[in-house]
Structure formats: structure tokens, C-alpha cells
Amino acid sequence: MKLDQNAIGQLGEDLAAQFLTTQGCRILERNWHYKKSEIDLIVMQNKTLVMVEVKTKKDLRFGLPEEYVSLKKQQLMEQAMQAYLGEAFSEAAYRFDIVSVVLQQGNPEINWIQDAFDASDQDGWSSI
């Protein structure tokens, strides 16, 4: 069965949420929206609030999934995170992670990149 892009993205988010749960994270929100931004997953790991961007691809022909998180996306996530912190967790420690999912034939490869970027850094990736 061939999956369209929305189905591929949803499958990737489901796999990422399951994976993060097995790593001790508690899922707080899925697909949280603020203005023009969406945060795929908001999780709590120990006492740190983690904003997670999930990128899913069928294969690696055009690069790694995490390479598709643009500086603009990072900045939008930063704005959304500030709004979320103001709503619920004004004093919480936080970070931005990426979970990349490659849907290899029946055996997805999941890569969790913790503290992947600092959206206030104009050069983009600060940790990758």
C-alpha cells in the first residue's frame, strides 16, 4: 500500500511518540498550534520541557530527514515555545529536539537528536 505525504508524516509522528515514551518521556501535546507554527510533539523528559520536530522520509535519496528543518521552522518553533511556556510552564527548562524517521522496508530507523538547535542562533543548527 502506497502512503501519501500526510500518512507518512502521521506514521512518523506515531513512531516518534512511541519511541520517546520508551525512552522515559511523557507526551504532553501532539500537533500543538500557535499562529503559523505547529510543534509536532511536546514532551517532558525528567524536568525538561522538550519541543520535538518530527521529520519522516521513505528513504535517504534526498538527504537526511533532519536536514529539512529550516531556519524559518526553527524560529517559528521558538515563538510557539515562548507562547506555550507562558501558558503552562513559565519557569521550565526547555530544549528543541528533532526525531528523524526513515521508513526502511518494514524496519523504521529512528534517530533522536537532543538539543538539536537554538532557534535564536542565526546560523541555524547549533548542535548537529
Helices and strands as residue ranges (DSSP letters): H 5-22, E 26-34, E 37-45, E 48-57, G 65-68, H 71-88, E 93-102, E 109-113
